[in-house]
Amino acid sequence: MTEEYAAQVRGRTVPRDRVDALLDAVPARDRETRPEALARAERQRRRWATQVVVIDELARRACAQRSPLRGAGLYPSAAPPRGATSHDGAAPEERPTTALPAERDVADLGSIVAVALAHSPAARALLDELEREQQIPEEAAYDYYDRNRDRFLTPAELARGADPFHETSDLLPYAQVREGIILELRRAAGRRAFFDWLDRARADVVYAPGYEHPGDPSHPDHEHRH
Protein backbone atom coordinates (compact mmCIF):
# COMPACT_ATOMS: atom_id res chain seq x y z
CA MET A 1 0.00 0.00 0.00
CA THR A 2 1.91 2.97 -1.29
CA GLU A 3 -1.02 5.37 -1.50
CA GLU A 4 -1.18 8.10 1.13
CA TYR A 5 -4.95 8.00 1.12
CA ALA A 6 -7.55 5.46 2.17
CA ALA A 7 -10.22 6.47 -0.33
CA GLN A 8 -11.19 9.05 -2.90
CA VAL A 9 -14.54 10.83 -3.01
CA ARG A 10 -15.15 12.45 -6.38
CA GLY A 11 -11.43 12.81 -6.87
CA ARG A 12 -10.67 14.24 -3.43
CA THR A 13 -8.62 12.05 -1.13
CA VAL A 14 -9.44 10.87 2.38
CA PRO A 15 -6.05 10.67 4.18
CA ARG A 16 -4.93 7.44 5.78
CA ASP A 17 -4.11 9.22 9.03
CA ARG A 18 -7.82 9.77 9.66
CA VAL A 19 -8.30 5.99 9.60
CA ASP A 20 -5.30 5.53 11.90
CA ALA A 21 -6.73 8.09 14.36
CA LEU A 22 -10.00 6.20 14.56
CA LEU A 23 -8.22 2.88 15.06
CA ASP A 24 -6.33 4.43 17.98
CA ALA A 25 -9.57 5.75 19.48
CA VAL A 26 -11.61 2.54 19.13
CA PRO A 27 -9.71 -0.48 20.50
CA ALA A 28 -10.25 -3.92 19.03
CA ARG A 29 -12.96 -5.93 20.76
CA ASP A 30 -11.57 -9.39 20.01
CA ARG A 31 -7.87 -10.15 20.09
CA GLU A 32 -6.70 -13.09 18.02
CA THR A 33 -3.76 -15.08 19.36
CA ARG A 34 -2.49 -16.77 16.19
CA PRO A 35 -0.24 -14.40 14.20
CA GLU A 36 -1.97 -15.02 10.87
CA ALA A 37 -5.42 -14.56 12.39
CA LEU A 38 -4.31 -11.39 14.17
CA ALA A 39 -2.94 -9.93 10.94
CA ARG A 40 -6.20 -10.68 9.11
CA ALA A 41 -8.29 -9.22 11.93
CA GLU A 42 -6.25 -6.01 11.90
CA ARG A 43 -6.61 -5.66 8.13
CA GLN A 44 -10.36 -6.10 8.42
CA ARG A 45 -10.50 -3.62 11.30
CA ARG A 46 -8.69 -1.09 9.14
CA ARG A 47 -11.28 -1.60 6.41
CA TRP A 48 -14.07 -1.22 8.97
CA ALA A 49 -12.55 2.04 10.25
CA THR A 50 -12.25 3.30 6.69
CA GLN A 51 -16.00 2.90 6.24
CA VAL A 52 -16.62 4.99 9.37
CA VAL A 53 -14.26 7.73 8.19
CA VAL A 54 -15.82 7.74 4.72
CA ILE A 55 -19.30 8.18 6.21
CA ASP A 56 -17.97 11.17 8.15
CA GLU A 57 -16.45 12.63 4.98
CA LEU A 58 -19.65 12.13 2.99
CA ALA A 59 -21.76 13.57 5.81
CA ARG A 60 -19.55 16.67 6.09
CA ARG A 61 -19.99 17.29 2.39
CA ALA A 62 -23.74 16.78 2.61
CA CYS A 63 -23.90 19.21 5.55
CA ALA A 64 -21.93 21.81 3.60
CA GLN A 65 -24.47 21.55 0.77
CA ARG A 66 -27.39 22.14 3.14
CA SER A 67 -27.30 25.81 4.10
CA PRO A 68 -29.32 25.37 7.34
CA LEU A 69 -26.73 22.79 8.42
CA ARG A 70 -23.57 24.54 7.24
CA GLY A 71 -20.93 23.62 9.81
CA ALA A 72 -23.48 22.19 12.25
CA GLY A 73 -21.90 19.86 14.76
CA LEU A 74 -18.44 20.11 13.22
CA TYR A 75 -15.28 20.88 15.15
CA PRO A 76 -14.20 24.38 14.09
CA SER A 77 -10.39 24.38 14.24
CA ALA A 78 -7.38 22.49 12.89
CA ALA A 79 -6.70 19.21 14.71
CA PRO A 80 -9.33 16.57 15.44
CA PRO A 81 -9.95 15.41 19.02
CA ARG A 82 -9.08 11.88 19.96
CA GLY A 83 -11.69 9.67 18.38
CA ALA A 84 -13.05 12.28 15.96
CA THR A 85 -13.01 11.22 12.33
CA SER A 86 -13.14 14.73 10.93
CA HIS A 87 -9.67 16.15 10.23
CA ASP A 88 -10.59 19.81 10.16
CA GLY A 89 -11.29 20.67 13.78
CA ALA A 90 -10.15 20.57 17.38
CA ALA A 91 -12.38 19.39 20.16
CA PRO A 92 -14.39 22.19 21.72
CA GLU A 93 -14.64 22.45 25.47
CA GLU A 94 -18.42 22.31 25.35
CA ARG A 95 -20.56 19.40 24.17
CA PRO A 96 -21.18 19.08 20.43
CA THR A 97 -24.26 20.89 19.17
CA THR A 98 -25.88 17.55 18.33
CA ALA A 99 -25.97 15.10 21.23
CA LEU A 100 -24.66 11.57 20.92
CA PRO A 101 -27.49 9.14 20.19
CA ALA A 102 -28.43 6.75 22.95
CA GLU A 103 -27.01 3.24 22.61
CA ARG A 104 -30.49 1.79 22.20
CA ASP A 105 -31.16 4.23 19.37
CA VAL A 106 -28.20 3.12 17.26
CA ALA A 107 -28.06 -0.57 18.15
CA ASP A 108 -30.21 -1.50 15.13
CA LEU A 109 -28.27 0.63 12.65
CA GLY A 110 -25.34 -1.75 12.17
CA SER A 111 -21.90 -1.39 13.71
CA ILE A 112 -20.36 0.81 11.01
CA VAL A 113 -23.17 3.37 10.96
CA ALA A 114 -23.52 3.27 14.75
CA VAL A 115 -19.83 4.07 15.24
CA ALA A 116 -20.00 6.77 12.57
CA LEU A 117 -22.84 8.43 14.47
CA ALA A 118 -20.87 8.18 17.70
CA HIS A 119 -17.73 9.77 16.22
CA SER A 120 -19.03 12.10 13.50
CA PRO A 121 -20.94 15.24 14.49
CA ALA A 122 -21.71 15.75 10.80
CA ALA A 123 -23.37 12.34 10.49
CA ARG A 124 -25.48 13.03 13.58
CA ALA A 125 -26.45 16.46 12.29
CA LEU A 126 -27.44 15.02 8.92
CA LEU A 127 -29.51 12.25 10.50
CA ASP A 128 -31.28 14.79 12.72
CA GLU A 129 -32.05 16.99 9.74
CA LEU A 130 -33.37 14.09 7.68
CA GLU A 131 -35.64 13.11 10.58
CA ARG A 132 -37.01 16.64 10.85
CA GLU A 133 -37.80 16.64 7.14
CA GLN A 134 -40.07 13.60 7.32
CA GLN A 135 -43.80 14.29 7.05
CA ILE A 136 -45.99 11.68 8.72
CA PRO A 137 -49.59 11.62 7.44
CA GLU A 138 -52.28 11.54 10.08
CA GLU A 139 -53.72 8.35 8.63
CA ALA A 140 -50.34 6.62 8.97
CA ALA A 141 -50.11 7.58 12.64
CA TYR A 142 -53.64 6.34 13.37
CA ASP A 143 -53.03 3.14 11.41
CA TYR A 144 -49.97 2.48 13.61
CA TYR A 145 -52.11 3.08 16.70
CA ASP A 146 -54.80 0.71 15.45
CA ARG A 147 -52.38 -2.06 14.46
CA ASN A 148 -50.32 -1.92 17.66
CA ARG A 149 -53.03 -1.92 20.29
CA ASP A 150 -50.84 -3.95 22.65
CA ARG A 151 -48.61 -0.88 23.07
CA PHE A 152 -51.45 1.38 24.16
CA LEU A 153 -53.35 -0.55 26.81
CA THR A 154 -54.23 1.47 29.89
CA PRO A 155 -52.26 0.64 33.08
CA ALA A 156 -55.32 -1.07 34.53
CA GLU A 157 -55.70 -3.31 31.47
CA LEU A 158 -52.02 -4.15 31.54
CA ALA A 159 -52.29 -5.09 35.21
CA ARG A 160 -55.08 -7.55 34.57
CA GLY A 161 -53.42 -9.01 31.47
CA ALA A 162 -56.14 -7.93 29.07
CA ASP A 163 -56.17 -9.00 25.43
CA PRO A 164 -55.28 -5.78 23.60
CA PHE A 165 -57.15 -6.89 20.48
CA HIS A 166 -60.41 -7.62 22.24
CA GLU A 167 -62.97 -4.95 21.45
CA THR A 168 -63.76 -4.36 25.13
CA SER A 169 -60.15 -3.64 26.15
CA ASP A 170 -59.44 -0.06 27.19
CA LEU A 171 -56.73 1.78 25.28
CA LEU A 172 -55.04 5.07 25.95
CA PRO A 173 -56.79 7.71 23.85
CA TYR A 174 -55.24 8.30 20.44
CA ALA A 175 -54.99 12.02 21.16
CA GLN A 176 -52.85 11.25 24.21
CA VAL A 177 -50.31 9.08 22.36
CA ARG A 178 -50.46 10.70 18.91
CA GLU A 179 -47.37 12.90 19.33
CA GLY A 180 -45.22 10.00 20.48
CA ILE A 181 -46.35 7.86 17.55
CA ILE A 182 -45.53 10.59 15.05
CA LEU A 183 -42.08 11.08 16.60
CA GLU A 184 -41.38 7.35 16.39
CA LEU A 185 -42.54 7.10 12.78
CA ARG A 186 -40.56 10.21 11.86
CA ARG A 187 -37.41 8.75 13.40
CA ALA A 188 -37.87 5.48 11.49
CA ALA A 189 -38.45 7.36 8.22
CA GLY A 190 -35.40 9.52 8.91
CA ARG A 191 -33.23 6.44 9.34
CA ARG A 192 -34.48 5.03 6.05
CA ALA A 193 -33.70 8.36 4.40
CA PHE A 194 -30.20 8.31 5.94
CA PHE A 195 -29.48 4.85 4.56
CA ASP A 196 -30.88 5.81 1.16
CA TRP A 197 -28.60 8.87 1.15
CA LEU A 198 -25.61 6.77 2.21
CA ASP A 199 -26.19 4.19 -0.52
CA ARG A 200 -26.23 6.93 -3.15
CA ALA A 201 -23.26 8.81 -1.70
CA ARG A 202 -21.07 5.69 -1.49
CA ALA A 203 -21.35 5.26 -5.25
CA ASP A 204 -18.81 8.10 -5.61
CA VAL A 205 -16.18 6.43 -3.37
CA VAL A 206 -13.09 4.67 -4.71
CA TYR A 207 -11.04 2.78 -2.11
CA ALA A 208 -7.28 2.32 -2.07
CA PRO A 209 -6.02 -1.28 -1.98
CA GLY A 210 -6.28 -2.63 1.55
CA TYR A 211 -9.04 -0.18 2.48
CA GLU A 212 -11.96 -1.81 0.70
CA HIS A 213 -15.25 -2.57 2.43
CA PRO A 214 -14.65 -5.46 4.91
CA GLY A 215 -17.47 -7.40 3.24
CA ASP A 216 -16.14 -6.93 -0.29
CA PRO A 217 -15.60 -10.46 -1.65
CA SER A 218 -12.85 -9.23 -4.00
CA HIS A 219 -10.20 -9.02 -1.27
CA PRO A 220 -8.55 -12.13 0.25
CA ASP A 221 -9.58 -11.40 3.85
CA HIS A 222 -13.31 -11.51 3.09
CA GLU A 223 -15.14 -14.11 5.10
CA HIS A 224 -18.92 -13.98 5.43
CA ARG A 225 -20.13 -14.99 8.88
CA HIS A 226 -23.59 -15.29 10.41
Secondary structure as the mmCIF struct_conf table of DSSP 4:
data_model
#
loop_
_struct_conf.conf_type_id
_struct_conf.id
_struct_conf.beg_label_comp_id
_struct_conf.beg_label_asym_id
_struct_conf.beg_label_seq_id
_struct_conf.end_label_comp_id
_struct_conf.end_label_asym_id
_struct_conf.end_label_seq_id
BEND BEND1 GLU A 4 GLU A 4
STRN STRN1 TYR A 5 VAL A 9
TURN_TY1_P TURN_TY1_P1 ARG A 10 GLY A 11
STRN STRN2 ARG A 12 PRO A 15
HELX_RH_AL_P HELX_RH_AL_P1 ARG A 16 ALA A 25
BEND BEND2 VAL A 26 VAL A 26
BEND BEND3 ARG A 29 ASP A 30
BEND BEND4 ARG A 34 ARG A 34
HELX_RH_AL_P HELX_RH_AL_P2 PRO A 35 GLN A 65
BEND BEND5 ARG A 66 ARG A 66
HELX_RH_3T_P HELX_RH_3T_P1 SER A 67 LEU A 69
TURN_TY1_P TURN_TY1_P2 ARG A 70 GLY A 73
BEND BEND6 SER A 77 ALA A 79
HELX_LH_PP_P HELX_LH_PP_P1 PRO A 80 PRO A 81
TURN_TY1_P TURN_TY1_P3 ARG A 82 GLY A 83
BEND BEND7 HIS A 87 ASP A 88
HELX_LH_PP_P HELX_LH_PP_P2 ALA A 90 PRO A 92
BEND BEND8 GLU A 93 GLU A 94
HELX_LH_PP_P HELX_LH_PP_P3 ARG A 95 PRO A 96
BEND BEND9 THR A 97 THR A 98
HELX_LH_PP_P HELX_LH_PP_P4 ALA A 99 ALA A 102
HELX_RH_AL_P HELX_RH_AL_P3 GLU A 103 VAL A 106
HELX_RH_3T_P HELX_RH_3T_P2 ALA A 107 LEU A 109
HELX_RH_AL_P HELX_RH_AL_P4 SER A 111 HIS A 119
HELX_RH_AL_P HELX_RH_AL_P5 PRO A 121 GLU A 133
HELX_RH_AL_P HELX_RH_AL_P6 GLU A 138 ARG A 147
TURN_TY1_P TURN_TY1_P4 ASN A 148 ASN A 148
HELX_RH_3T_P HELX_RH_3T_P3 ARG A 149 ARG A 151
BEND BEND10 PHE A 152 PHE A 152
STRN STRN3 LEU A 153 LEU A 153
HELX_RH_AL_P HELX_RH_AL_P7 PRO A 155 ALA A 159
TURN_TY1_P TURN_TY1_P5 ARG A 160 GLY A 161
TURN_TY1_P TURN_TY1_P6 PRO A 164 PHE A 165
BEND BEND11 HIS A 166 HIS A 166
TURN_TY1_P TURN_TY1_P7 GLU A 167 THR A 168
STRN STRN4 LEU A 171 LEU A 171
HELX_RH_AL_P HELX_RH_AL_P8 TYR A 174 ARG A 202
TURN_TY1_P TURN_TY1_P8 ALA A 203 ASP A 204
STRN STRN5 VAL A 205 TYR A 207
HELX_LH_PP_P HELX_LH_PP_P5 ALA A 208 ALA A 208
TURN_TY1_P TURN_TY1_P9 PRO A 209 GLY A 210
BEND BEND12 GLU A 212 GLU A 212
TURN_TY1_P TURN_TY1_P10 PRO A 214 GLY A 215
TURN_TY1_P TURN_TY1_P11 PRO A 217 SER A 218
BEND BEND13 HIS A 219 HIS A 219
TURN_TY1_P TURN_TY1_P12 PRO A 220 ASP A 221
#
